[in-house]
Amino acid sequence: MGTAATDEFTSNDYRFMARALRLAARGLNSTDPNPRVGCVLVRDGEVIGAGWHRYAGGAHAEIVALEAAGARARGAHCYVSLEPCCHHGRTGPCSEALIAAGVSEVTAAMTDPHPRVAGGGLQALRQAGIHTRVGLLQAEAEALNPGFVQRLCSGRPWLRVKLGMSLDGRTAMASGESKWITSAQARADVQRLRARSSAILTGINTVLVDDPALTVRQGDSEQGIRQPLRVILDSRLRMPPTARMLSLPGQTLIITGNPDPGLATPLRSAGAALERVAMHQGHVDLNAMLQVLNAHEVNEVLVEAGPILTGALISAGLIDEYVIYMAPKLLGSDARGLLNLPAMMQLADAVPLEFEEFRRIGPDWRISARPRR
């Protein structure tokens, strides 16, 4: 199908697609496992309809925009952040709706990587005589849906690790005391990361030591909020049925290598789901774990784990994005380190990263980075 050359797009094209992307971002926390999509319908330089996909099973962005435009959609130009679908799922094909509405042109930021679409939506539009273009603000559209794109293209979700540390790279005092190294503002910002995630991943040691909730909290409320799937790696099934998270809103999935029904039955009775996977060197095989998450249509995973699991994911090359909160504190050489990584004898062994953003969050700094591929 190809991508339209940049010089084919006008300043108005950029303006309207940027609006579609801003609309798509309004579904950041709610569309999972579907992608975030926005749509703008334009006629004679005027926006006559706009919409975004709000939640899985709800109307797609194009349908919302068409309903807003009504009869005025005939002859309009449709700007959409993702190729219109062409298959029957929870809703009907958007390509058919656009054809029926009589739009004259469709510009998509990117093709849909879903194998049931994959260019078929744009092809259906072209066959109906509708002019189509693709590739306008494509990088920005892909950045809105990194997990959806990666899961459909590579068969595994996007792993974003959250780390909190002092200025000298420590996460806790030697005694284990760690509440709180970072500020209340940084902890509130973590809720933003949780809210957009499909799942939150941690290890059994974190559960046994901290008994975390791993929920999204808006103020003091958890009601009416989409809760990410809580995923616990527990090789030997040491998870206590009394763990706090099992009584909280949302679902908990325990991935284990231990099929012992005497341990599994009480956990299932407490509300947990269990998946057995292969083991590797005495631990849950990380690639097998990712296959399980892929089967559950998990797009984005927020890793909130201790230094052992986090280090293992980094060593395996499975982390796609780092979000590090750095507090203006020095904890000293006896405090606990950030990661458990294999010894590196020379600089060539270092894990190379690329900084993407530095932002002040209260008194702390939030550092965003990606692996240098």
N, C-alpha and C positions, 0 to 999 in steps of 0.2 A: 504494500500500500504506500509506503514511503511517508516522509514528513515534508510538509510545505516549507519552502525556503523562507528565512526570516524576513527578507525584503518583500514578500507577498503580503505581509500583515501591515496594516495602517496603525496610526496612533489610536484611533477609535477601537480597532480590534483589540489592542492591548488593554485599553481602558475597560472594555466590556468583559474581557476574559478575567481581568484582575477582580472585577466585581463578582464574577462567578466563583472565583477561588475564595474570596472573602465569605461568600455565602456557604461554600463547602465547609469552611473551617468552623462554622457554627454547629456542625454535627460532629465535632472532634471527639466528644465524650459519649455519643449516643448511638452511632450507626453500627457498631460492631455486631457481627463479623463482616458487615458490608463496608464498602469504601465510603469515604466522605466525598460527596459530589454536590456541586452547585451549578445552576443554570440561569441564563439571562436570555430573554427574547427581546429583540430590538427591531423596530420598524421606523423608517425615516429618521434614524438617529435618536429615537426615543425608546427607553425601556418600557415595554408594555406588559411584561410578566417576568417574575423572578421566583426562584425557589431553591430549596436544598433538601437533600435526603435527611430526614430526622431520625429514623430508627428502622432496623431490619423488619421487613414486613409492611412498612408504611410506604406511602407513595414516593416514587423516585423524583429526583429534582426536576426532570423534564416535565413530568405530569403535573407537578405543583405549578410550574411556570405556565404551562398550557392552560390550566384551569384559571389562573389569574388573568391571562390574556384573552381568553374566550375566542370569539370570532375574529378578533384582530390578529390572531396568530397567522392567518393565511397571508403568505408572502413575506413573513418575518424571517430574520436571521437569528438562528439559535447558537448561543455560545455556551458550551458545556465543558466542565473540567475533566470529564471522562467520557469516552466513547459511549453512545447510547446502546443499551442492551438490545439483543435480538432474540431472546429466548424466554420461554414461560418459566418463571420461578414462583416466588411468593406473589409477584405482581406480573402484569403483562409486559410485552416488549415495548420499550420506549421508542425504538425505531419505527414501529408500526403506528404509534400514537402521533409521532412527528409527521409521518407521511399523511395520515388521515387529517391532521390539522392544516396541511397545505403549506408548511414552511418552505421557503425557497432555498435556504442555505444553512449548513451546519458546520460550525468550527469547533473541533474538540481539542482540548489541551494534549490528550494522550489517548492511545488505544487502550482498550481493556485487556489485561493479561489473562482474564478468565478464559479457559479453553472453549467455553460455549459461546463466547463473543469473539475475541481475538481478531478484530477487523470485520467481522460479519455484520455488525451494526452499521458501520459506514458503507459497506458494500450494498446492503439493502437500501440505504438512502440513495446511493448513486443510481442503483437500478430503477428507482422510482423517479429519477430525473432531478434529484436534489443535489446541488453543488456541495461538496464536502472538502474540508481542509483539516489537517491534524498537525500538532506540534507547537502550537502557540502557548508559551509559558509552560512547556512540558516539565522542566525541572521543578518548578514550583508546584505543579500538580502532583508529581511523584513524591515530593517531600511531604505532602499532606497525607499520603498513604504508604509509608515505607514498608509496613508490615504486610499489607494486602498485596503489594507488588512483589515483595520478596517471597511470600508464601506461595503465590500463584506461579512465580517464575522459577523458584529454587526449591520449593517443597519444605521450607522451614520458616518460622516466624522471625521477626526482627527483635533482637535482644538489646535492650537498653539497660545499662547498669547504673544504679544510683549509689554514690559513695559520699560519706561525710567524714571530714578529717580536719585536724588542726593544721596550722601553717607548716609544722614540721612533719606532716604526713602520718599522724597518729590517730587512732580511732577510739581508744579507750585507755584509761590508766592501767597500770600493771595489775591492779586489783580487779579489773573488769568494769569499773565504774565508767559510764559513758553518757549519762543523761545529765545535762545535754551539752554536747560539744558545739553543735551549731544552734542558731537562733530560732526563736518561734517563727520568724518570717521565713526562714529556710524550710522549716518543717511544714509550714503551710504551702510552700511552693511544691513540696513533694506530693501533696494531695493533688495538685494539678497533673503531675506525671502519672499518678495512680489512676486518675479519672479517665485519661485517654487510653489506658492500657487494656488489653484483652485479658491479661493474666499478670499476677505478681508471683514471682518465683523466689523461694528461699529453701534452706536446708534444715534438716531435723535439729541440728545443734542450735540454731537460732530459735526454733520453737521451744526446745527444752530449757534454754537459758532465759529467753525474754518473754515467752508466751505472747507473741504479738497478735494484734487484731488483723492487720493487713487489709483494712477496709478503707474506702473513700469516705471522708467525713467533710460535711459542709457545715461549718460552725460546730455545733454539738450534735447535729442530726445526721443519721444515715438513711432516713426514710425517703423513699422515692428516688434514690440514686442508683444508677446501674453499677453494681459491684463487680469488679474484675474477678475472674476465676483465681482462687488461691491455690498455688501448686507447691507441694512440699516434696522434696526429694528425701526419701527415708529408706535407705537400703535394707535395714534390718527390722523395719516396722516398729520403731520405738515411740511413735506418736501416741500420746495419751488421749483416750477418749474424752477426757475432761478439758482438753485444750480450749482456750477461750474462743478461738476463731470458729469452732464447730457450733457454737451457739449464736453466732452473729449472722446478719443478712449476707447472702451470697453463698457460693458453693466452694467446697474445698476438695481438691483432687490430690491424692497421695500416690506418688509414683515410687514403686518399690521393687525389689528383687526377691522379697520374702512372701511366699504364698500361704504361710501358716494361717489356717482358718481360725485358730484360737486367738490370734492377734487381730486378724482382719474383721471378724464378725462384730466385735464391740465397736470398732471404728465405723463400720457401715451403719450400725444401729444408732451411732451418734450423729449420723448425717454425712459422713465423708464418702467420697467415691474413691475407688482404688484401681490402679492399673499396674499390672506386673510387666516388667521389661527385663531385658538382658542385663547382666552385670559385667563390669570391666574392672579388673584389679580390685575387687571387693566393694566397688561402688556402682551406683546406677550408671549405666552407659549413657553418656550425655547425648549422643546422636540418636539413640533409641528414645530418649526423653523428648527430643525435638520432633520425632516422628509422631509421638502421641499427641503433642500439642498441635501439630499440623492436622491430625485427624479430628481434633476438636475445633478446627477453624480458628485457631488463635493467631491473630495478626501481630500484635505488639506485646512483648513481655518486658515487664519491669523487674529487674533482678535486684532484690533487697536482701542480700545474703552476707554471711560472714566471709572472712579472708580465705577460707579453704575452698568453698564452692566457687566464690568469685574468681579466685586464682586459677582454679581448674578450668573454668569457662574461658578465661583469657588465654591460658596456655593452649587450649584446644582451638583457638582462633574463632570462637563462636560469638564474641561480643561485637555488636555493630555500632554501638554508640555509648559514650561515657558522659554522665552528668555528675560532676563532682562539686560538692559544697565545701568550701574551705573557710574555716573560722579563724579569726585573728587571735589565735592562742598558741602557746608553745607548751607541749605536754612532757617533753624530755625523752631521753634515750631509753628509759625503762618502760615507757608506755607501749601499748600494743600497736603493731604496724598495720598498714592499710590492706595488704594483700599477702597471700602465701603463694609465692612464685618460685620456681626452681632457681637454684643459684646460677648467677650469670658471671662468667669469668672475664668477659671483655665487652666493650661497648657495642660490638657488632651483634651481641646476643639480646640487646635491649628490645623491648616491644615498642615499635615506632607509632606515634600518634600524630594527628593533625588537629590543632586547635581550631574550633569553629566560632566560639563566642565566649566572651567574658561579660558577666552582668552582675551588678551589685544587688544583693538580696538582703535588705536590712544591713547588719554589720558584716555580713559574710559575702564571699564571692561565689557565684555559680559558674563553673567552667564546663563548657561543652566541647567534646572532642570526638574524633572518629579514628579508627585504625587506618594507618597508611597502608593501602593495599599494594 
